[in-house]
């Protein structure tokens, strides 16, 4: 007997993508294999053959079985639930549209963010099928970068087992470890990098600033400090910060010390590099948006403040800088070298070596 068949696409609202075949169009029988191959969770462009009463058996753990009784026959149609954590059966994976991606160096997958469907139901089906496919292939860590304009896909990915890794302006990065072994994915970025700039003029006066923010050093004359921008070298960041805050042009000389602190801003670790800079100009122009004030100050006026008597580290930094200025201490110079690690030029900071060759 011919049956009226209605196939439901994967949708938040059942029946959003459906079609109906007339009895005349469904004039012959089909097996469950034919039907399973036709269920690709998309709107179908062709007509399925008619179904007999028991031609298809769905799996209730991840789907709703929609029963349609028309022309005397019952047709069962699989309607997957987005929130389910159980992947589709293996015989269906090949018929689902998988997400594009490429292998990383550790037998993982980096999903191509350009391949993400914008429609939530299409994304859910493709993601679940892709995860099942990658598990069958023995993949380990999965990286999923979701652009800001597709942020509505994040809750779906979380439901499918992904976790937040890090976020940057324009995207959020999610990861999932699918191997049956201890996770070896690297943690999210844990450090922020800053500088402190020591600038001393020919009068032995030090360039000092007063911060505008209500921090522990508020109202104290101190060295200019700031954070390094993304993809910025440490020494160029020091030169930039001094220029932005005080208007004084400088040139990098050497790095004399660094401090490593834990649980600073946003509970991140903090690296601060102390840089000696040579002044190329002396006129100060205060940036009121950045700082409260700036001036050239004597060493006695600087370290004579109560703050330095109560802060041994800040006092030691000034002491090291003065020893460097008077040529009794040498810091690290920036040397540009090529590394096979990435094949690019980068800076290695170290003290000048003797001319004697050392064979390692």
VOGU-3710 file (C-alpha; in Angstrom, 3 decimals, decimal comma):
1> xxxxxxxxxx> 0,000/0,000/0,000  1,289/3,434/-0,837  2,015/5,798/2,014  2,156/9,553/2,374  5,710/10,365/3,586  6,810/13,507/5,382  10,522/13,833/6,155  11,535/16,342/8,814  14,808/18,235/8,650  16,966/18,956/11,691
11> xxxxxxxxxx> 15,372/22,068/13,016  14,583/23,833/16,254  10,996/23,748/15,106  9,973/20,337/13,800  8,732/20,553/10,262  10,574/23,722/9,311  12,172/21,962/6,371  9,800/19,327/5,042  8,147/18,118/1,926  5,269/15,865/1,081
21> xxxxxxxxxx> 5,082/13,220/-1,557  1,800/12,295/-3,073  0,545/8,686/-3,107  1,264/8,495/-6,810  4,867/9,524/-6,285  5,272/6,907/-3,538  4,207/3,906/-5,528  6,852/1,392/-4,605  8,425/0,035/-1,480  11,831/0,907/-0,056
31> xxxxxxxxxx> 14,069/-0,699/2,518  15,351/0,866/5,747  18,744/1,185/4,087  17,361/3,486/1,411  15,674/5,625/4,010  18,723/5,861/6,241  20,824/6,983/3,294  18,270/9,664/2,555  18,286/11,133/6,053  21,017/13,764/5,859
41> xxxxxxxxxx> 19,295/16,269/8,180  18,750/18,643/5,299  15,838/19,734/3,222  15,502/17,023/0,599  15,262/17,931/-3,051  14,089/14,521/-4,183  11,160/12,324/-3,258  11,602/9,346/-0,985  9,909/6,093/-1,897  7,022/5,055/0,238
51> xxxxxxxxxx> 7,603/3,191/3,464  6,069/0,129/4,908  4,895/0,049/8,463  8,181/-1,177/9,937  10,621/0,072/7,307  12,649/2,247/9,686  13,573/2,048/13,329  14,948/5,185/14,974  16,983/5,524/18,174  15,103/7,256/20,930
61> xxxxxxxxxx> 18,159/8,289/22,988  18,983/11,087/20,596  15,840/11,681/18,644  12,135/12,107/18,535  10,313/9,521/16,443  7,588/11,324/14,583  4,800/8,995/13,530  2,631/9,902/10,558  -0,406/7,795/9,829  -1,616/8,493/6,353
71> xxxxxxxxxx> -3,250/6,280/3,742  -3,332/3,409/6,228  0,413/3,205/6,903  2,563/4,563/9,759  5,805/6,273/8,781  8,441/6,847/11,465  10,763/9,782/10,824  13,880/10,619/12,827  13,932/14,151/14,271  17,212/14,629/16,191
81> xxxxxxxxxx> 17,351/16,747/19,342  20,060/19,411/19,404  20,690/19,078/23,123  21,521/15,372/23,046  25,051/14,247/23,935  24,777/10,913/22,136  26,291/10,942/18,617  24,395/9,636/15,604  24,919/5,951/14,756  27,953/5,162/12,646
91> xxxxxxxxxx> 25,883/4,163/9,579  24,623/7,764/9,365  27,951/9,616/9,698  28,843/9,296/6,034  25,553/10,901/5,060  25,999/13,983/7,263  27,867/17,072/6,147  31,129/17,161/8,128  32,957/20,294/9,189  36,147/21,195/7,353
101> xxxxxxxxxx> 39,394/21,184/9,293  43,038/20,252/9,200  45,363/18,119/11,314  47,570/19,774/13,896  51,011/18,476/14,866  49,643/16,409/17,751  47,052/14,236/15,981  44,312/16,727/16,691  41,964/18,747/14,501  41,714/22,498/13,959
111> xxxxxxxxxx> 38,232/23,214/12,636  38,095/25,749/9,825  36,083/28,686/11,232  35,022/29,565/7,696  33,194/26,244/7,408  30,812/26,751/10,343  27,129/26,783/9,355  25,306/29,803/10,754  22,030/27,942/11,265  22,114/26,345/14,748
121> xxxxxxxxxx> 20,510/23,057/13,734  22,878/22,579/10,790  25,856/23,380/13,006  24,698/20,932/15,689  24,301/18,066/13,259  27,596/18,713/11,477  29,508/19,126/14,741  28,138/15,933/16,255  28,822/13,914/13,119  32,324/15,378/12,818
131> xxxxxxxxxx> 33,179/14,505/16,421  32,042/10,930/15,849  34,085/10,748/12,674  37,216/12,093/14,385  36,817/9,663/17,289  36,679/6,779/14,817  39,901/8,077/13,262  41,652/8,231/16,643  41,991/12,014/16,811  42,720/13,671/20,151
141> xxxxxxxxxx> 42,318/17,405/20,711  39,737/19,450/18,789  40,099/23,222/18,401  36,984/25,217/17,552  37,307/28,946/16,852  33,914/30,673/16,736  33,840/34,215/15,287  31,954/36,886/17,207  29,287/37,136/14,529  28,469/33,448/15,128
151> xxxxxxxxxx> 28,513/33,615/18,928  25,045/32,022/19,002  26,787/28,728/18,178  28,784/28,719/21,430  26,032/27,203/23,652  25,581/24,372/21,149  29,298/23,589/21,201  29,293/23,637/25,010  26,421/21,143/25,018  28,481/18,901/22,750
161> xxxxxxxxxx> 31,324/18,797/25,289  33,536/21,742/24,345  35,164/23,982/26,971  36,295/27,598/26,863  40,018/27,985/26,169  40,527/31,692/25,552  38,918/34,692/23,915  40,253/37,589/21,888  38,485/40,534/20,261  36,471/38,978/17,447
171> xxxxxxxxxx> 36,388/35,335/18,504  36,250/32,713/21,248  38,365/29,540/21,173  36,858/26,283/22,444  38,519/22,896/22,847  37,497/19,306/23,435  39,665/16,290/24,210  38,088/13,207/22,631  40,839/10,612/23,176  40,580/8,004/25,919
181> xxxxxxxxxx> 43,769/9,188/27,612  45,001/12,088/29,717  44,452/15,469/28,078  47,645/17,146/26,843  46,161/20,283/25,310  48,104/23,419/26,324  46,456/25,738/28,827  45,180/29,160/27,839  47,619/32,119/27,836  48,618/32,708/31,449
191> xxxxxxxxxx> 50,954/35,715/31,428  50,822/39,395/30,619  54,007/41,326/29,860  54,872/44,834/31,020  57,854/47,174/31,194  59,356/49,736/33,533  61,499/52,387/31,830  64,524/54,027/33,465  65,466/57,241/31,646  68,230/59,469/33,076
201> xxxxxxxxxx> 69,504/62,720/31,558  72,917/64,376/31,588  72,014/66,157/34,860  71,526/62,752/36,516  67,802/63,435/36,712  65,377/60,556/36,295  62,167/60,761/34,285  59,342/60,073/36,749  55,558/60,026/36,507  52,537/60,021/38,796
211> xxxxxxxxxx> 49,831/57,533/37,912  46,233/58,623/37,523  44,646/55,377/38,688  43,795/54,761/42,387  46,435/52,044/42,863  48,975/51,382/45,618  51,445/53,795/44,003  48,924/56,601/43,517  50,487/59,997/44,224  54,015/58,556/44,128
221> xxxxxxxxxx> 56,737/59,622/41,714  57,787/56,418/39,949  59,248/55,037/36,745  57,005/55,006/33,654  55,390/51,584/33,277  52,950/49,914/30,898  51,929/46,766/29,078  53,397/45,448/25,859  51,010/45,394/22,917  50,275/42,223/20,979
231> xxxxxxxxxx> 53,191/41,266/18,672  55,314/44,102/20,082  58,947/43,699/21,140  59,783/44,422/24,765  62,223/47,236/24,013  59,970/48,935/21,439  57,129/48,767/23,955  59,291/50,556/26,531  60,158/53,321/24,044  56,498/53,653/23,046
241> xxxxxxxxxx> 55,193/53,865/26,626  57,621/56,664/27,536  56,701/58,595/24,399  52,954/58,188/24,975  53,009/59,201/28,641  55,655/61,963/28,674  56,386/62,940/25,064  60,091/62,198/25,577  61,881/60,421/22,721  64,208/57,619/23,799
251> xxxxxxxxxx> 66,384/54,774/22,525  66,745/51,342/24,111  70,063/50,543/25,785  69,672/47,344/27,779  67,396/45,244/29,952  68,692/45,171/33,517  66,157/43,102/35,486  62,732/41,504/35,382  60,084/40,623/37,923  57,710/37,655/37,852
261> xxxxxxxxxx> 54,530/37,959/39,957  51,490/35,700/40,256  47,731/36,416/40,337  47,866/40,044/39,230  45,284/41,489/36,798  42,529/38,993/35,902  44,363/36,410/38,066  47,115/36,184/35,426  50,833/35,956/36,066  52,749/39,152/35,335
271> xxxxxxxxxx> 56,211/39,664/33,851  57,717/43,166/34,103  61,008/43,926/32,334  63,121/46,879/33,516  64,668/48,693/30,542  67,389/51,338/30,445  66,568/54,012/27,865  68,679/56,890/26,554  66,806/60,213/26,252  66,837/61,752/22,776
281> xxxxxxxxxx> 64,696/64,724/23,825  64,060/66,382/27,178  60,865/68,416/26,926  57,945/66,771/28,731  54,405/66,761/27,369  52,054/65,019/29,788  49,286/62,865/28,361  46,431/63,616/30,773  44,593/60,493/29,640  47,523/58,291/30,656
291> xxxxxxxxxx> 49,065/59,890/33,739  48,565/62,662/36,284  51,985/64,320/35,971  55,604/63,831/34,867  58,939/65,534/35,548  62,707/65,090/35,762  63,551/64,261/39,357  66,782/63,746/41,322  67,666/60,328/42,638  67,436/61,553/46,243
301> xxxxxxxxxx> 63,961/63,000/45,718  62,820/59,793/44,048  64,021/57,209/46,600  63,445/59,601/49,517  59,682/59,069/49,248  58,142/56,877/51,998  56,893/54,497/49,306  60,429/53,308/48,481  61,302/52,776/52,132  58,300/50,442/52,323
311> xxxxxxxxxx> 58,890/48,677/48,977  62,246/46,819/48,863  61,681/45,614/45,285  61,010/49,092/43,857  64,050/50,413/45,698  66,253/47,580/44,378  65,153/48,347/40,802  66,367/51,953/41,139  69,611/50,749/42,702  70,280/48,333/39,819
321> xxxxxxxxxx> 69,529/51,020/37,240  71,939/53,486/38,869  74,657/50,830/39,017  74,114/50,224/35,307  74,240/53,952/34,538  77,565/54,234/36,377  78,948/51,227/34,449  79,208/48,943/37,468  76,572/46,548/36,176  75,707/45,233/32,720
331> xxxxxxxxxx> 72,264/44,174/31,584  70,993/42,254/28,569  71,313/43,610/25,047  68,750/42,723/22,358  70,301/40,645/19,562  68,270/39,695/16,508  68,746/36,061/15,490  66,964/33,455/13,408  65,511/30,397/15,101  64,681/27,126/13,399
341> xxxxxxxxxx> 61,738/26,879/15,784  59,687/29,156/13,537  62,185/30,198/10,855  61,795/33,876/11,754  63,979/36,635/13,128  63,414/37,356/16,800  65,274/38,962/19,686  67,461/37,148/22,185  68,455/39,214/25,232  71,882/38,467/26,696
351> xxxxxxxxxx> 75,050/40,089/27,972  77,889/40,720/25,537  80,156/37,704/25,299  83,937/37,758/25,372  85,719/37,448/22,048  86,964/34,006/23,079  85,163/31,357/21,083  83,473/28,659/23,091  82,657/25,329/21,476  79,688/23,566/23,029
//
